[in-house]
Amino acid sequence: MERWYRPDLIFQNAVILAACRTSYTRESLSRKMQQLQAAYGGDIRFLDAPDVPISSSEIRKMVREGKDISAWVVPEVMDYIKEKGLYRQQ
């Protein structure tokens, strides 16, 4: 998240939900959450959720390539992405 645009604003204005991926343990995620809270403050909570075998970067790439993302996001998110013209090639 440190590489995101204006992470300080994200942490000030949103509750961050963090879930483990298969490459991380809950302990390593907990350490990272503590580091982020120390740097940015805000509210970060652990989300106990099943592992999803795709990243947000992969979903954005699929959108740029005009591929179907309906298996990965709810219809409201697909509509929002289309309405706002998000992730199109520049």
DOVEX-836934 format. One record per atom (N, C-alpha, C): residue number from 1; atom name; x, y, z. Coordinates in steps of 0.05 Angstrom, whole numbers. Example, Ala and Ser with C-alpha at 12.3 -4.5 7.8 and 13.67 -1.06 7.14 Angstrom:
// residues 2
R  num  atomo       x       y       z
R    1      N     264    -114     156
R    1     CA     246     -90     156
R    1      C     264     -66     156
R    2      N     257     -45     142
R    2     CA     273     -21     143
R    2      C     258       1     157
//
This chain:
// residues 90
R  num  atomo       x       y       z
R    1      N      16     -24       0
R    1     CA       0       0       0
R    1      C      17      25       0
R    2      N      41      23       9
R    2     CA      58      47      10
R    2      C      63      59     -18
R    3      N      60      42     -39
R    3     CA      65      52     -66
R    3      C      40      63     -79
R    4      N      17      61     -65
R    4     CA      -8      72     -76
R    4      C      -7     102     -76
R    5      N     -23     114     -92
R    5     CA     -25     143     -93
R    5      C     -38     153     -67
R    6      N     -25     170     -52
R    6     CA     -34     183     -28
R    6      C     -45     163      -7
R    7      N     -29     144       1
R    7     CA     -38     125      21
R    7      C     -47     138      47
R    8      N     -35     161      53
R    8     CA     -44     175      77
R    8      C     -73     183      76
R    9      N     -83     191      53
R    9     CA    -111     198      50
R    9      C    -129     173      52
R   10      N    -120     151      41
R   10     CA    -135     126      43
R   10      C    -138     118      72
R   11      N    -116     119      87
R   11     CA    -117     111     115
R   11      C    -134     130     132
R   12      N    -135     156     124
R   12     CA    -151     175     139
R   12      C    -181     172     134
R   13      N    -188     162     110
R   13     CA    -216     163     102
R   13      C    -229     136      99
R   14      N    -215     114     105
R   14     CA    -227      88     101
R   14      C    -218      69     123
R   15      N    -235      49     128
R   15     CA    -227      27     145
R   15      C    -214       7     126
R   16      N    -190      -1     131
R   16     CA    -175     -20     114
R   16      C    -180     -48     124
R   17      N    -188     -66     106
R   17     CA    -192     -94     113
R   17      C    -169    -109     100
R   18      N    -155    -125     116
R   18     CA    -132    -140     106
R   18      C    -138    -170     109
R   19      N    -133    -185      88
R   19     CA    -136    -214      88
R   19      C    -110    -227      79
R   20      N    -105    -251      89
R   20     CA     -81    -265      82
R   20      C     -83    -278      54
R   21      N     -61    -277      40
R   21     CA     -58    -292      16
R   21      C     -42    -317      23
R   22      N     -41    -336       5
R   22     CA     -27    -361      12
R   22      C       3    -356      16
R   23      N      14    -335       6
R   23     CA      43    -330       9
R   23      C      49    -317      36
R   24      N      29    -311      52
R   24     CA      33    -297      78
R   24      C      21    -313     100
R   25      N      32    -310     124
R   25     CA      19    -321     148
R   25      C       4    -299     162
R   26      N     -14    -307     179
R   26     CA     -29    -287     194
R   26      C      -9    -270     211
R   27      N      12    -282     221
R   27     CA      31    -267     237
R   27      C      46    -246     220
R   28      N      54    -254     196
R   28     CA      68    -234     179
R   28      C      49    -212     171
R   29      N      24    -218     166
R   29     CA       4    -198     159
R   29      C       0    -179     183
R   30      N      -1    -191     207
R   30     CA      -5    -175     231
R   30      C      19    -155     235
R   31      N      43    -164     230
R   31     CA      67    -146     232
R   31      C      64    -124     211
R   32      N      56    -130     187
R   32     CA      54    -110     166
R   32      C      32     -90     174
R   33      N      10    -100     184
R   33     CA     -12     -82     193
R   33      C      -2     -62     214
R   34      N      14     -72     233
R   34     CA      25     -55     254
R   34      C      44     -34     242
R   35      N      60     -42     223
R   35     CA      78     -23     209
R   35      C      62      -1     196
R   36      N      41      -8     181
R   36     CA      25      11     167
R   36      C      10      30     186
R   37      N       0      19     208
R   37     CA     -13      36     228
R   37      C       6      55     240
R   38      N      31      47     245
R   38     CA      51      64     257
R   38      C      57      87     237
R   39      N      58      81     212
R   39     CA      65     101     191
R   39      C      42     119     185
R   40      N      18     109     183
R   40     CA      -4     124     173
R   40      C     -28     128     192
R   41      N     -28     113     214
R   41     CA     -51     114     232
R   41      C     -74      99     219
R   42      N     -97     107     225
R   42     CA    -121      95     213
R   42      C    -129      69     226
R   43      N    -149      57     214
R   43     CA    -162      33     225
R   43      C    -158      10     205
R   44      N    -142      -9     213
R   44     CA    -137     -33     197
R   44      C    -147     -57     212
R   45      N    -164     -73     198
R   45     CA    -176     -96     211
R   45      C    -170    -121     195
R   46      N    -166    -143     210
R   46     CA    -162    -168     197
R   46      C    -188    -180     187
R   47      N    -188    -189     162
R   47     CA    -212    -201     150
R   47      C    -206    -231     146
R   48      N    -221    -247     161
R   48     CA    -218    -276     158
R   48      C    -234    -285     134
R   49      N    -221    -289     112
R   49     CA    -235    -295      87
R   49      C    -220    -317      72
R   50      N    -234    -332      54
R   50     CA    -220    -352      39
R   50      C    -200    -340      19
R   51      N    -180    -355      12
R   51     CA    -160    -345      -7
R   51      C    -173    -342     -34
R   52      N    -168    -320     -47
R   52     CA    -178    -315     -74
R   52      C    -154    -316     -93
R   53      N    -154    -334    -113
R   53     CA    -131    -338    -130
R   53      C    -126    -318    -152
R   54      N    -132    -292    -146
R   54     CA    -127    -271    -165
R   54      C    -122    -245    -150
R   55      N    -105    -228    -161
R   55     CA     -98    -203    -149
R   55      C    -114    -180    -162
R   56      N    -115    -158    -148
R   56     CA    -129    -134    -160
R   56      C    -114    -125    -185
R   57      N     -87    -128    -185
R   57     CA     -72    -121    -209
R   57      C     -80    -138    -233
R   58      N     -85    -163    -228
R   58     CA     -94    -181    -250
R   58      C    -122    -173    -260
R   59      N    -139    -165    -242
R   59     CA    -166    -157    -250
R   59      C    -164    -131    -266
R   60      N    -148    -112    -258
R   60     CA    -145     -87    -273
R   60      C    -134     -93    -301
R   61      N    -115    -112    -303
R   61     CA    -104    -120    -329
R   61      C    -126    -132    -346
R   62      N    -143    -148    -335
R   62     CA    -165    -160    -350
R   62      C    -184    -139    -361
R   63      N    -189    -119    -345
R   63     CA    -206     -97    -354
R   63      C    -193     -82    -377
R   64      N    -167     -76    -375
R   64     CA    -153     -63    -397
R   64      C    -154     -79    -422
R   65      N    -153    -105    -420
R   65     CA    -153    -123    -443
R   65      C    -182    -130    -452
R   66      N    -202    -118    -439
R   66     CA    -230    -123    -448
R   66      C    -240    -151    -440
R   67      N    -227    -164    -421
R   67     CA    -236    -191    -413
R   67      C    -258    -189    -392
R   68      N    -273    -211    -390
R   68     CA    -295    -213    -371
R   68      C    -284    -216    -342
R   69      N    -293    -199    -324
R   69     CA    -285    -201    -296
R   69      C    -308    -209    -278
R   70      N    -330    -218    -289
R   70     CA    -354    -224    -274
R   70      C    -350    -247    -254
R   71      N    -331    -264    -258
R   71     CA    -325    -285    -239
R   71      C    -311    -274    -214
R   72      N    -301    -250    -215
R   72     CA    -284    -239    -194
R   72      C    -296    -215    -179
R   73      N    -315    -201    -191
R   73     CA    -327    -178    -178
R   73      C    -357    -179    -181
R   74      N    -371    -166    -162
R   74     CA    -400    -165    -163
R   74      C    -409    -146    -185
R   75      N    -433    -149    -195
R   75     CA    -443    -132    -217
R   75      C    -441    -102    -211
R   76      N    -445     -94    -187
R   76     CA    -443     -65    -180
R   76      C    -415     -54    -184
R   77      N    -395     -71    -178
R   77     CA    -367     -62    -183
R   77      C    -361     -60    -213
R   78      N    -371     -80    -228
R   78     CA    -367     -79    -257
R   78      C    -380     -54    -269
R   79      N    -404     -48    -260
R   79     CA    -418     -24    -269
R   79      C    -403       1    -262
R   80      N    -392       3    -238
R   80     CA    -377      26    -230
R   80      C    -352      30    -247
R   81      N    -338       8    -252
R   81     CA    -313       9    -268
R   81      C    -320      19    -296
R   82      N    -342       9    -308
R   82     CA    -350      18    -334
R   82      C    -359      47    -334
R   83      N    -375      54    -315
R   83     CA    -386      82    -313
R   83      C    -363     102    -310
R   84      N    -343      96    -294
R   84     CA    -321     115    -290
R   84      C    -298     112    -310
R   85      N    -300      91    -327
R   85     CA    -279      87    -347
R   85      C    -252      80    -334
R   86      N    -253      64    -313
R   86     CA    -229      58    -298
R   86      C    -212      37    -313
R   87      N    -186      39    -309
R   87     CA    -167      19    -317
R   87      C    -164      16    -348
R   88      N    -174      34    -363
R   88     CA    -170      33    -392
R   88      C    -141      40    -398
R   89      N    -132      31    -421
R   89     CA    -105      38    -430
R   89      C    -104      68    -434
R   90      N     -82      80    -426
R   90     CA     -78     109    -429
R   90      C     -68     116    -457
//
